[in-house]
Every structure is written in C-alpha cells, then in structure tokens.
C-alpha cells in the first residue's frame, strides 16, 4: 500500500503474508511503487513530516490480522531470527487514503 492519511501523512504498508503487515508513516517521499516486491533493508521512503507532526519522524506500526500490535515485541523477535529469513520478499498493496497535507 502506498498512500496518504490525515494523521500519518504519506504511508507505505508492506504485506509480509500470514496476516502480518508493517506500516511506515509521515514520509517525505516514496522510493517504492505500489505492487513492487521489496527485500529486507530496501529503502521505501524518505523521513518526513507529513500528516499531523511538526518535526521529521517515521511512524512504525505492526498489524496482525487487521489489529495494531506493540512493535517492540517484533523488534525483540527480529534479533532472534537468522538474517537469511529476513531476505524474504514482501509485496506492497494499493490504497485509496488521502491527506490534507
């Protein structure tokens, strides 16, 4: 997904499969296209301040089966996963969200 939201500004959502997605908001600019497959460590956008923020930042969100989760548990889990597993491809999904900014 690539789009804009009123609160989070420009957003990229990556579908990891099995009901898991990650969302990155407040981006200044996208560096990926809708539907593009991305590898681990691919640059997906530039840090920005779109949406309702006053300084540059990135909003990181983990969604499991449509429900937002505390991303900290996934960050801790990632430290235990071998790097080979992180190289798996993911796909971006389309969106229709709009922003006032």
C-alpha positions in Angstrom: 0.0 0.0 0.0 1.2 3.5 -0.8 -1.0 6.5 0.1 -1.7 9.3 2.5 -3.6 9.6 5.7 -4.7 12.7 7.6 -2.8 11.8 10.8 0.2 9.8 9.4 0.7 11.7 6.1 2.4 9.7 3.3 2.3 6.0 4.2 3.8 2.8 2.9 2.4 -0.5 4.1 4.2 -3.8 3.4 2.3 -7.0 3.4 4.6 -9.8 4.9 2.0 -12.5 4.4 0.2 -14.7 7.0 -1.8 -11.7 8.2 1.2 -9.6 9.1 1.9 -6.1 7.7 4.1 -3.1 8.7 3.1 0.5 8.1 5.5 3.5 7.9 4.1 7.0 8.0 5.0 10.7 7.9 7.2 10.0 4.8 8.5 12.9 2.8 8.7 10.9 -0.4 8.1 7.3 -1.6 11.1 5.4 -3.1 9.0 2.3 -4.0 5.9 1.8 -6.2 2.6 0.2 -5.4 2.9 -3.6 -6.0 6.7 -3.5 -6.0 8.3 -6.5 -4.3 10.8 -5.4 -1.7 13.7 -7.2 0.0 14.8 -6.7 3.6 16.7 -3.4 4.0 15.1 -1.8 0.9 14.7 1.9 1.1 10.9 2.5 0.9 10.8 6.2 1.6 12.4 9.3 3.0 12.0 10.6 6.5 9.4 13.4 6.6 6.9 15.4 8.5 3.7 14.8 6.5 0.4 14.4 8.5 -0.1 15.9 11.9 3.5 16.4 13.1 5.8 19.3 13.5 9.2 17.7 13.0 10.6 14.8 10.8 9.9 11.3 12.1 8.7 7.9 11.0 5.6 6.2 12.3 6.2 2.4 12.6 3.2 0.2 13.1 2.8 -3.6 13.1 -0.6 -5.0 12.1 -1.5 -8.7 12.7 -4.8 -9.9 11.3 -6.0 -6.3 11.0 -5.2 -5.3 14.6 -2.4 -2.9 15.6 0.3 -4.5 17.8 3.0 -3.2 20.1 6.0 -3.2 17.7 8.5 -3.7 20.5 7.8 -7.4 20.7 8.5 -7.8 17.0 11.8 -5.8 17.2 12.9 -8.1 20.0 11.9 -11.2 18.0 13.8 -9.9 14.9 17.0 -10.2 16.9 16.4 -13.9 17.2 15.6 -14.6 13.5 18.5 -15.6 11.2 19.4 -13.0 8.6 18.6 -15.5 5.8 14.9 -15.4 6.8 14.9 -11.6 6.7 15.8 -11.7 3.0 12.3 -13.0 2.1 10.4 -10.7 -0.4 7.3 -8.8 0.6 4.7 -7.0 -1.6 3.2 -3.5 -1.4 -0.6 -3.2 -1.6 -2.6 -0.4 -3.2 -4.6 2.1 -1.1 -7.1 4.9 -1.5 -6.3 7.0 1.5 -5.9 10.8 1.2 -4.3 13.5 3.2 -5.0 17.2 3.7 -1.2 17.9 3.7 
